[in-house]
Amino acid sequence: MSEPTTSQRHRSDEGRDPHQREEEVEVGATALAAPDVDEADEKQTSLWGDAWRELRRKPFFWIGGVLAVFFLLMAIFPSLFARGADPRACSLSNSAQPPSGAHWFGYDQLGCDYLAQVVYGARNSLQIGFTGVIGLLVVGVVVGALAGYFGGWVDSLLARITDIFYALPLILGALILLRVGPEARIFGEPVPVISERGPGAIAIALVFFGWMTAMRLVRSQVIAIKSSDYVAAARALGAGPLRILVRHILPNAVAPVIVYATITVGALIAAEAALTYLGVGLQRPNYSWGLQISDGQNLLRTAPHLVLIPSVVLSLTVMAFVMMGDALRDALDPRQRS
Amino acid sequence: MNPPPGSSPAPAPDTRTAAPAGGGPVLEVEDLHVEFRSRGPVVTAVRGVSYSISPGETMAILGESGCGKSVSAQAIMGILDVPPAHITGAIRFEGRDMLTMAAEDQRKIRGPGVSMIFQDALSALNPVYSVGYQIGEMFRAHRGASKKEGRERAVELMDRVGIPAARQRVDDYPHQFSGGMRQRVMIAMALALDPKVLIADEPTTALDVTVQAQVMDLLQELQRETGMGLILITHDLGVVNEVADRVAVMYAGRVVETGTIDDVFTAPAHPYTRGLMSSIPLLEDKGNRLNPIVGAPPTLSNIPRGCSFHPRCPMARRATDGRDCATDGPVLREVAPGRRAECHYSEELLHG
């Protein structure tokens, strides 16, 4: 059966002598014995490999990445960045001193070293940013995957619930939740975490009112991937719904979710600062950039550095994650490649 | 044309009950109906299709696009969404009806019992996993093999389907393979658990002619080794001619003619089959016009009354005995030993 289809054979016979035809079959036979070898030794290329190569060339990714790592280290080892100053060692005599060579960020109103205050504020911000994103991804991915995969009434129900949450702005929803949190009672007991108004409560509030975009993103991805041939193939080869969803659909849906998550870390850090500024977020003696901005605003005229420094640091942190997310999105979307 | 050894003997009088030497059919499809009921008119994709496949046998399902070939295969593989699809009839695997058994039991047949390869291997392979991982998944999921074991078996299988340097390529991703190699990967995956029946849905349509020949050769060779039944869905008459033992010609969701490949190809008993044959360009006819079948297959939501082929049929007419192709639908009947056709005028076609 080395010769191709009947019709094809006829065509190739056309206008040639039998000897030539013999040769043709010979060639076909050799091709059969030694099937073509692909560009086998080429470097591993995959979506993530391509994306990484693309990312490496993006200055914005590096700027964002370096900033993010810097703030991350600051959050983990604040004492290394505080230049030996103790944020608790305050002296009212130094109240609202402007920045100087020895104390780069000056002092706050209570006479505490402001560099130490700002540096120690990074931990809460990043903690809330990361735990919040992880939480809203868990909720969003689970709800979105179920809605997208099962469709029908499951989808209708979950999509309507999502719409209801969407109607409430993130900050307003979180504000209300944190406001009533300390007074809320379940079976006469205060609700754990929520009632303490610490970083955990803020993260929960942000997750509670922030999971919807992740859900919609995952849902649309799952719907698109559900009808792909490789999902049909997996079904045809005996894969059950759980395996198909977890092993075949979600890994293909993950790219835009990762982009969204990176940007959202920044958004949640900003939201935490906003909530704290509004008075429902972190309270003293916690350190928080939002708290510092809120306290500093009264002295804006006499000591502007008290507002400016935490604002700049906050902006840089948010910007770091947004820049990384943007670069990641460009790298993962082949259509945007030039 | 060289029928592979171990193929069923030529006479297969009844597609439903025929039991060629060497045991009964491994897969029987009986009176299969598939309808799609969504908004708008009901689309009837398959209307009472019956066929069976025995171990070692190759049956080709032939027909134009949109005549229900693939849908009937997808119904067997359980990859139609129900609803909107509505499946009735019986699909018996080793005597047990898959349509009435629990989803979990169906799933256990798919893979080790009935397996399928798809037309476009690139889109049928998951882009985020290496091919070795995907082939190995068959062993991990169905046989509980370890990751390492699965990978080893994947290398063996890739070797067996003729992928050069299998050990080096096992960690490559689907897009790093050429079309022919990709189809081999797909075949390796489908054959991983030694299925009793393999459904090949246009396995070579996306490939060029030389690679087509290689892939068909490989399928035949593997069939010889394993003794599986092969259902080949295609519209390539050349491929059918070379590899199939029996053929079922489908039109508008029905099997309109079945028989051995020699019988059907040399003397079609249905005008549609004859039309298909005469639309192959032949060397002898050089200089003459081709004879295509005029018109297009009917919309499946609006299948003509009577014989579904009558609007395109050169033989359709109102006979002297009052039988009218436009109102009286023919039934699939035995028109010659071992042959069935669904036409009032099969004898006329066969005997001039």
Interface residues (C-beta under 8 A of the other chain):
Chain A: M1 S2 E3 P4 T5 T6 S7 Q8 H10 R11 D13 E14 G28 A31 L32 A34 P35 D36 V37 D38 E39 A40 E42 Q44 T45 S46 L47 S228 D229 Y230 A232 A233 A234 R235 A236 L237 G238 A239 G240 R243 R247 H248 P251 N252
Chain B: N2 Q74 M77 G78 I79 E104 R107 K108 I109 R110 G111 P112 S115 M116 F118 D120 S123 A124 L125 N126 P127 V128 Y129 E137 M138 A141 H142 G162 I163 P164 A165 Q168 R169 D171 D172 Y173 H175 Q176 F177 S178 G180 M181 M186 M189 A190 V209 T210 Q212 A213 Q214 M216 D217 Q220 D236 L237 G238 V239 N241 E242 V243 I280 P281 L282 L283
